[in-house]
Amino acid sequence: MTDERIALRELLEKGSDATFLREMIGFAAHRLMELDAEGACGAGHGERS
């Protein structure tokens, strides 16, 4: 299982709705920034292009 799926599963198991929403938005924003950076440089995290 990928790190992203594990992190998402941990977020889903949390209780507070406000905390859940805040962390879910943070997770999504972080992942979108990673994908944007990977696309710009042509290599994923820990890879060389």
PyMOL Python script that loads the backbone (N, CA, C, O; Angstrom):
from pymol import cmd

cmd.read_pdbstr("""\
ATOM      1  N   MET A   1       0.854  -1.182   0.000  1.00  0.00           N
ATOM      2  CA  MET A   1       0.000   0.000   0.000  1.00  0.00           C
ATOM      3  C   MET A   1       0.896   1.239   0.000  1.00  0.00           C
ATOM      4  O   MET A   1       1.897   1.289   0.714  1.00  0.00           O
ATOM      5  N   THR A   2       0.534   2.221  -0.792  1.00  0.00           N
ATOM      6  CA  THR A   2       1.363   3.416  -0.894  1.00  0.00           C
ATOM      7  C   THR A   2       1.228   4.285   0.346  1.00  0.00           C
ATOM      8  O   THR A   2       0.261   4.185   1.101  1.00  0.00           O
ATOM      9  N   ASP A   3       2.222   5.138   0.531  1.00  0.00           N
ATOM     10  CA  ASP A   3       2.209   6.050   1.683  1.00  0.00           C
ATOM     11  C   ASP A   3       0.984   6.960   1.659  1.00  0.00           C
ATOM     12  O   ASP A   3       0.420   7.275   2.707  1.00  0.00           O
ATOM     13  N   GLU A   4       0.569   7.386   0.453  1.00  0.00           N
ATOM     14  CA  GLU A   4      -0.585   8.275   0.345  1.00  0.00           C
ATOM     15  C   GLU A   4      -1.853   7.583   0.826  1.00  0.00           C
ATOM     16  O   GLU A   4      -2.675   8.194   1.508  1.00  0.00           O
ATOM     17  N   ARG A   5      -2.012   6.313   0.474  1.00  0.00           N
ATOM     18  CA  ARG A   5      -3.211   5.582   0.896  1.00  0.00           C
ATOM     19  C   ARG A   5      -3.209   5.326   2.395  1.00  0.00           C
ATOM     20  O   ARG A   5      -4.252   5.381   3.046  1.00  0.00           O
ATOM     21  N   ILE A   6      -2.034   5.046   2.935  1.00  0.00           N
ATOM     22  CA  ILE A   6      -1.930   4.839   4.377  1.00  0.00           C
ATOM     23  C   ILE A   6      -2.285   6.131   5.108  1.00  0.00           C
ATOM     24  O   ILE A   6      -3.032   6.109   6.085  1.00  0.00           O
ATOM     25  N   ALA A   7      -1.752   7.252   4.635  1.00  0.00           N
ATOM     26  CA  ALA A   7      -2.050   8.548   5.256  1.00  0.00           C
ATOM     27  C   ALA A   7      -3.538   8.868   5.145  1.00  0.00           C
ATOM     28  O   ALA A   7      -4.135   9.382   6.091  1.00  0.00           O
ATOM     29  N   LEU A   8      -4.133   8.570   4.002  1.00  0.00           N
ATOM     30  CA  LEU A   8      -5.559   8.827   3.813  1.00  0.00           C
ATOM     31  C   LEU A   8      -6.383   7.957   4.755  1.00  0.00           C
ATOM     32  O   LEU A   8      -7.355   8.435   5.340  1.00  0.00           O
ATOM     33  N   ARG A   9      -6.016   6.705   4.909  1.00  0.00           N
ATOM     34  CA  ARG A   9      -6.738   5.808   5.817  1.00  0.00           C
ATOM     35  C   ARG A   9      -6.661   6.318   7.258  1.00  0.00           C
ATOM     36  O   ARG A   9      -7.650   6.274   7.990  1.00  0.00           O
ATOM     37  N   GLU A  10      -5.474   6.804   7.664  1.00  0.00           N
ATOM     38  CA  GLU A  10      -5.322   7.353   9.016  1.00  0.00           C
ATOM     39  C   GLU A  10      -6.214   8.578   9.209  1.00  0.00           C
ATOM     40  O   GLU A  10      -6.798   8.756  10.278  1.00  0.00           O
ATOM     41  N   LEU A  11      -6.325   9.421   8.183  1.00  0.00           N
ATOM     42  CA  LEU A  11      -7.194  10.596   8.278  1.00  0.00           C
ATOM     43  C   LEU A  11      -8.653  10.187   8.430  1.00  0.00           C
ATOM     44  O   LEU A  11      -9.396  10.802   9.195  1.00  0.00           O
ATOM     45  N   LEU A  12      -9.063   9.153   7.704  1.00  0.00           N
ATOM     46  CA  LEU A  12     -10.455   8.717   7.763  1.00  0.00           C
ATOM     47  C   LEU A  12     -10.826   8.143   9.123  1.00  0.00           C
ATOM     48  O   LEU A  12     -11.992   8.183   9.517  1.00  0.00           O
ATOM     49  N   GLU A  13      -9.849   7.613   9.840  1.00  0.00           N
ATOM     50  CA  GLU A  13     -10.111   7.016  11.142  1.00  0.00           C
ATOM     51  C   GLU A  13     -10.196   8.049  12.267  1.00  0.00           C
ATOM     52  O   GLU A  13     -10.575   7.703  13.386  1.00  0.00           O
ATOM     53  N   LYS A  14      -9.854   9.298  11.995  1.00  0.00           N
ATOM     54  CA  LYS A  14      -9.898  10.340  13.028  1.00  0.00           C
ATOM     55  C   LYS A  14     -11.336  10.764  13.299  1.00  0.00           C
ATOM     56  O   LYS A  14     -12.216  10.601  12.455  1.00  0.00           O
ATOM     57  N   GLY A  15     -11.562  11.319  14.509  1.00  0.00           N
ATOM     58  CA  GLY A  15     -12.928  11.608  14.937  1.00  0.00           C
ATOM     59  C   GLY A  15     -13.463  12.983  14.610  1.00  0.00           C
ATOM     60  O   GLY A  15     -14.522  13.076  13.991  1.00  0.00           O
ATOM     61  N   SER A  16     -12.796  14.051  14.989  1.00  0.00           N
ATOM     62  CA  SER A  16     -13.329  15.405  14.887  1.00  0.00           C
ATOM     63  C   SER A  16     -13.529  15.828  13.435  1.00  0.00           C
ATOM     64  O   SER A  16     -12.619  15.716  12.614  1.00  0.00           O
ATOM     65  N   ASP A  17     -14.724  16.313  13.129  1.00  0.00           N
ATOM     66  CA  ASP A  17     -15.026  16.733  11.762  1.00  0.00           C
ATOM     67  C   ASP A  17     -14.174  17.913  11.320  1.00  0.00           C
ATOM     68  O   ASP A  17     -13.671  17.923  10.197  1.00  0.00           O
ATOM     69  N   ALA A  18     -14.004  18.910  12.188  1.00  0.00           N
ATOM     70  CA  ALA A  18     -13.215  20.086  11.821  1.00  0.00           C
ATOM     71  C   ALA A  18     -11.762  19.700  11.592  1.00  0.00           C
ATOM     72  O   ALA A  18     -11.141  20.136  10.623  1.00  0.00           O
ATOM     73  N   THR A  19     -11.227  18.887  12.482  1.00  0.00           N
ATOM     74  CA  THR A  19      -9.844  18.438  12.332  1.00  0.00           C
ATOM     75  C   THR A  19      -9.704  17.590  11.082  1.00  0.00           C
ATOM     76  O   THR A  19      -8.742  17.728  10.327  1.00  0.00           O
ATOM     77  N   PHE A  20     -10.676  16.709  10.872  1.00  0.00           N
ATOM     78  CA  PHE A  20     -10.652  15.849   9.693  1.00  0.00           C
ATOM     79  C   PHE A  20     -10.638  16.672   8.415  1.00  0.00           C
ATOM     80  O   PHE A  20      -9.821  16.426   7.528  1.00  0.00           O
ATOM     81  N   LEU A  21     -11.529  17.642   8.312  1.00  0.00           N
ATOM     82  CA  LEU A  21     -11.594  18.468   7.107  1.00  0.00           C
ATOM     83  C   LEU A  21     -10.312  19.262   6.896  1.00  0.00           C
ATOM     84  O   LEU A  21      -9.817  19.354   5.773  1.00  0.00           O
ATOM     85  N   ARG A  22      -9.774  19.833   7.963  1.00  0.00           N
ATOM     86  CA  ARG A  22      -8.542  20.610   7.863  1.00  0.00           C
ATOM     87  C   ARG A  22      -7.391  19.727   7.374  1.00  0.00           C
ATOM     88  O   ARG A  22      -6.639  20.116   6.481  1.00  0.00           O
ATOM     89  N   GLU A  23      -7.263  18.552   7.959  1.00  0.00           N
ATOM     90  CA  GLU A  23      -6.174  17.665   7.565  1.00  0.00           C
ATOM     91  C   GLU A  23      -6.387  17.085   6.172  1.00  0.00           C
ATOM     92  O   GLU A  23      -5.421  16.874   5.439  1.00  0.00           O
ATOM     93  N   MET A  24      -7.635  16.825   5.797  1.00  0.00           N
ATOM     94  CA  MET A  24      -7.930  16.300   4.463  1.00  0.00           C
ATOM     95  C   MET A  24      -7.584  17.340   3.395  1.00  0.00           C
ATOM     96  O   MET A  24      -7.010  17.001   2.360  1.00  0.00           O
ATOM     97  N   ILE A  25      -7.929  18.590   3.642  1.00  0.00           N
ATOM     98  CA  ILE A  25      -7.589  19.662   2.703  1.00  0.00           C
ATOM     99  C   ILE A  25      -6.078  19.827   2.623  1.00  0.00           C
ATOM    100  O   ILE A  25      -5.528  20.005   1.536  1.00  0.00           O
ATOM    101  N   GLY A  26      -5.406  19.768   3.767  1.00  0.00           N
ATOM    102  CA  GLY A  26      -3.945  19.855   3.780  1.00  0.00           C
ATOM    103  C   GLY A  26      -3.302  18.714   3.018  1.00  0.00           C
ATOM    104  O   GLY A  26      -2.346  18.921   2.270  1.00  0.00           O
ATOM    105  N   PHE A  27      -3.829  17.497   3.206  1.00  0.00           N
ATOM    106  CA  PHE A  27      -3.317  16.324   2.496  1.00  0.00           C
ATOM    107  C   PHE A  27      -3.482  16.491   0.988  1.00  0.00           C
ATOM    108  O   PHE A  27      -2.548  16.245   0.225  1.00  0.00           O
ATOM    109  N   ALA A  28      -4.677  16.912   0.562  1.00  0.00           N
ATOM    110  CA  ALA A  28      -4.950  17.084  -0.862  1.00  0.00           C
ATOM    111  C   ALA A  28      -4.063  18.176  -1.462  1.00  0.00           C
ATOM    112  O   ALA A  28      -3.529  18.006  -2.558  1.00  0.00           O
ATOM    113  N   ALA A  29      -3.904  19.287  -0.758  1.00  0.00           N
ATOM    114  CA  ALA A  29      -3.063  20.377  -1.261  1.00  0.00           C
ATOM    115  C   ALA A  29      -1.610  19.932  -1.378  1.00  0.00           C
ATOM    116  O   ALA A  29      -0.937  20.240  -2.361  1.00  0.00           O
ATOM    117  N   HIS A  30      -1.130  19.205  -0.371  1.00  0.00           N
ATOM    118  CA  HIS A  30       0.252  18.715  -0.399  1.00  0.00           C
ATOM    119  C   HIS A  30       0.466  17.763  -1.573  1.00  0.00           C
ATOM    120  O   HIS A  30       1.480  17.849  -2.266  1.00  0.00           O
ATOM    121  N   ARG A  31      -0.473  16.868  -1.795  1.00  0.00           N
ATOM    122  CA  ARG A  31      -0.349  15.904  -2.899  1.00  0.00           C
ATOM    123  C   ARG A  31      -0.396  16.612  -4.252  1.00  0.00           C
ATOM    124  O   ARG A  31       0.347  16.253  -5.166  1.00  0.00           O
ATOM    125  N   LEU A  32      -1.263  17.614  -4.384  1.00  0.00           N
ATOM    126  CA  LEU A  32      -1.331  18.366  -5.640  1.00  0.00           C
ATOM    127  C   LEU A  32      -0.020  19.101  -5.916  1.00  0.00           C
ATOM    128  O   LEU A  32       0.433  19.152  -7.059  1.00  0.00           O
ATOM    129  N   MET A  33       0.590  19.669  -4.875  1.00  0.00           N
ATOM    130  CA  MET A  33       1.877  20.346  -5.051  1.00  0.00           C
ATOM    131  C   MET A  33       2.962  19.350  -5.450  1.00  0.00           C
ATOM    132  O   MET A  33       3.809  19.661  -6.287  1.00  0.00           O
ATOM    133  N   GLU A  34       2.944  18.153  -4.856  1.00  0.00           N
ATOM    134  CA  GLU A  34       3.916  17.125  -5.228  1.00  0.00           C
ATOM    135  C   GLU A  34       3.759  16.739  -6.692  1.00  0.00           C
ATOM    136  O   GLU A  34       4.747  16.630  -7.418  1.00  0.00           O
ATOM    137  N   LEU A  35       2.518  16.531  -7.129  1.00  0.00           N
ATOM    138  CA  LEU A  35       2.274  16.157  -8.521  1.00  0.00           C
ATOM    139  C   LEU A  35       2.707  17.259  -9.479  1.00  0.00           C
ATOM    140  O   LEU A  35       3.255  16.978 -10.545  1.00  0.00           O
ATOM    141  N   ASP A  36       2.463  18.512  -9.102  1.00  0.00           N
ATOM    142  CA  ASP A  36       2.873  19.640  -9.930  1.00  0.00           C
ATOM    143  C   ASP A  36       4.394  19.697 -10.045  1.00  0.00           C
ATOM    144  O   ASP A  36       4.927  19.918 -11.133  1.00  0.00           O
ATOM    145  N   ALA A  37       5.088  19.501  -8.933  1.00  0.00           N
ATOM    146  CA  ALA A  37       6.553  19.522  -8.939  1.00  0.00           C
ATOM    147  C   ALA A  37       7.116  18.350  -9.737  1.00  0.00           C
ATOM    148  O   ALA A  37       8.089  18.507 -10.475  1.00  0.00           O
ATOM    149  N   GLU A  38       6.500  17.170  -9.588  1.00  0.00           N
ATOM    150  CA  GLU A  38       6.951  16.005 -10.348  1.00  0.00           C
ATOM    151  C   GLU A  38       6.796  16.245 -11.843  1.00  0.00           C
ATOM    152  O   GLU A  38       7.665  15.876 -12.633  1.00  0.00           O
ATOM    153  N   GLY A  39       5.686  16.865 -12.228  1.00  0.00           N
ATOM    154  CA  GLY A  39       5.457  17.152 -13.642  1.00  0.00           C
ATOM    155  C   GLY A  39       6.429  18.185 -14.184  1.00  0.00           C
ATOM    156  O   GLY A  39       6.863  18.090 -15.332  1.00  0.00           O
ATOM    157  N   ALA A  40       6.773  19.170 -13.366  1.00  0.00           N
ATOM    158  CA  ALA A  40       7.679  20.232 -13.807  1.00  0.00           C
ATOM    159  C   ALA A  40       9.105  19.732 -13.992  1.00  0.00           C
ATOM    160  O   ALA A  40       9.793  20.142 -14.926  1.00  0.00           O
ATOM    161  N   CYS A  41       9.548  18.850 -13.106  1.00  0.00           N
ATOM    162  CA  CYS A  41      10.943  18.398 -13.197  1.00  0.00           C
ATOM    163  C   CYS A  41      11.073  17.047 -13.891  1.00  0.00           C
ATOM    164  O   CYS A  41      12.184  16.635 -14.224  1.00  0.00           O
ATOM    165  N   GLY A  42       9.968  16.355 -14.114  1.00  0.00           N
ATOM    166  CA  GLY A  42      10.016  15.089 -14.828  1.00  0.00           C
ATOM    167  C   GLY A  42      10.489  13.912 -13.993  1.00  0.00           C
ATOM    168  O   GLY A  42      10.838  12.869 -14.545  1.00  0.00           O
ATOM    169  N   ALA A  43      10.506  14.054 -12.683  1.00  0.00           N
ATOM    170  CA  ALA A  43      10.928  12.960 -11.811  1.00  0.00           C
ATOM    171  C   ALA A  43      10.111  12.998 -10.528  1.00  0.00           C
ATOM    172  O   ALA A  43       9.764  14.067 -10.026  1.00  0.00           O
ATOM    173  N   GLY A  44       9.813  11.821 -10.011  1.00  0.00           N
ATOM    174  CA  GLY A  44       9.074  11.722  -8.762  1.00  0.00           C
ATOM    175  C   GLY A  44       9.972  11.965  -7.567  1.00  0.00           C
ATOM    176  O   GLY A  44      11.173  12.190  -7.713  1.00  0.00           O
ATOM    177  N   HIS A  45       9.382  11.917  -6.388  1.00  0.00           N
ATOM    178  CA  HIS A  45      10.121  12.116  -5.140  1.00  0.00           C
ATOM    179  C   HIS A  45      11.200  11.044  -4.999  1.00  0.00           C
ATOM    180  O   HIS A  45      10.905   9.851  -5.067  1.00  0.00           O
ATOM    181  N   GLY A  46      12.440  11.466  -4.805  1.00  0.00           N
ATOM    182  CA  GLY A  46      13.547  10.531  -4.637  1.00  0.00           C
ATOM    183  C   GLY A  46      14.115   9.991  -5.939  1.00  0.00           C
ATOM    184  O   GLY A  46      14.986   9.122  -5.915  1.00  0.00           O
ATOM    185  N   GLU A  47      13.640  10.487  -7.074  1.00  0.00           N
ATOM    186  CA  GLU A  47      14.129  10.051  -8.382  1.00  0.00           C
ATOM    187  C   GLU A  47      14.961  11.153  -9.016  1.00  0.00           C
ATOM    188  O   GLU A  47      14.836  12.331  -8.679  1.00  0.00           O
ATOM    189  N   ARG A  48      15.802  10.743  -9.931  1.00  0.00           N
ATOM    190  CA  ARG A  48      16.572  11.716 -10.713  1.00  0.00           C
ATOM    191  C   ARG A  48      16.069  11.706 -12.135  1.00  0.00           C
ATOM    192  O   ARG A  48      15.713  10.657 -12.674  1.00  0.00           O
ATOM    193  N   SER A  49      16.039  12.877 -12.741  1.00  0.00           N
ATOM    194  CA  SER A  49      15.585  12.947 -14.131  1.00  0.00           C
ATOM    195  C   SER A  49      16.761  13.004 -15.077  1.00  0.00           C
ATOM    196  O   SER A  49      16.574  13.066 -16.292  1.00  0.00           O
TER     197      SER A  49
END
""", "prot")
cmd.dss("prot")
cmd.show_as("cartoon", "prot")
cmd.util.cbc("prot")
cmd.orient("prot")
